Amino acid sequence: MKTILFVCVENSNRSQMAEAFARMHGGERVQVASAGSRPSGRINPKAVEAMRELGYDLTSHASKGLDEFNGTPVDVAVTMGCGDECPLVIARQREDWRIPDPREMSPDEFRGVRDLIEMKVRELLASLDNPAQR
């Protein structure tokens, strides 16, 4: 089983949706978590609604900080726009997805970011299943 940690600044939008998509599409073959470099303490209602449209309930998630994962090794750490603000996480593989923060976007723009995250998560999961793809 592969472990994946998705990280963004507030852990209220991008990393939460990525975690949800990894759970939806990765099933039992991955262990997934998300965190923020400066967690907001809440999940953005826009993210909750965007994921509800796809049948996933984000209200069961909580915004959390990276300190929970300090020293815990993961197979893959994916940062989403927090760059140098993200403290180092012990990871075999690192990826930085340059995904814009959708917090202030219109619902349609927000859905576009959601769909981009889903596509990238699917690509990541496929690469974990078939390392030759990397």
N, C-alpha and C positions, 0 to 999 in steps of 0.2 A: 504494500500500500504506500503510495506517494503522499507526502505532506506538502501542502501549498499554503503560503501566507500572502494575502493581498494587502497592500498598504497604500493609503492615501493620507492626506493631511487630517481631515476631520473624522474619518471613518463613519460618514453619514450618507454617502452617495456611491461613488465609484467602487470602492473596495467592498462595500456591502453588496452591491449588485453582482460584482465578480464572484464573491463568496457564494451567493445564491445560485448563480449559473453553474459554478463548479459542483455544487451539491446536486443541482438538477441533472446535469449532463455527465458528471463523473461517478455518481452513485457510490457504491461500496469500495471502488478501487482507489479513492482518494480521501484523505483527511484534510479538511479545509478550515481556514480561519481568516479573519481580517482584523486590521488594527489601524490606528491613526497616529501620526507623529504629534498631533495636537487634537485629540478627540473632542468632538463637540458635546458628547454625552447624550446625543439623540440621533435617531434616524430621520432624515429629511422626509416629510410627508409626500413630496414629489416622487422620491425613490420608492416609497411604499406603494403609491398609486401606480407607478410605472411597472413595478413587478407584479402587482395584483392583476394588471391587465394580462399578464402571461401565466397567471395561476399560482404565483408564489407569494407567500405571506411573510413580508419582511418585519412585521410587528413582533415576531418571535426573536429577532436579532437585537443586540445591544451594541452601542458605540463604545469601543474600548481602546486603550492605549497600548503602545508597543512594550511597555514595561512588563506586561503579562507574558511576553514571549522572549524576554531578555535571557540569552543563554540557551534557549531551546532550539536545537537545530531543526531545520526544515529542508526538504528536497529542493523546493523552488520558492523564491521570494520575488514577488512581482510588485514593483512600485508604480504608482499611477500619478505622476506629476508632482510628487513631493521632493524629488531629487535629493539634494544634500540635507534636507531637513530630516530625513529618515535615518535614525541611528542604525548602525550596522546590525544586521541579523545574520546569524550563522546559517548559511545556505550553500548547498552544492551548486545551485544554478541561480542566477539573478537575471531578471528582465526588468526593463523600465519601459512601460507603455505610456507614451505621451498622449494622454487622454485629457481633454479639457474638463475643467470642473463645471458640471452642469447646474450647480446650485441656483444660479440666477437665470437660467435659460427658460424659454417658453416650453410648454408641454411637448410640442412637436420636436423641438431641438433636444429636449431631455430624452425623448424616446430614441432619437438618433444616436446619442451617446450610449444609452442602454443597449441598443442593438450592436454598436461597435464593440462594447465590452463583451457581449455574448459571443460575437464572432471570434474575438481574441481568446476567450476562454476555451471555446471549442478547438481552436488551433493548438493551444497549449496542451489540452487533454490528448489530442491526437498525437502530438509530439512525444508525450510521455508514454503512450501506448506503442509508439514506433520511433525509438530514438534515432533511427537513420534519417528521419525527416529533418532533423536539426542541422 
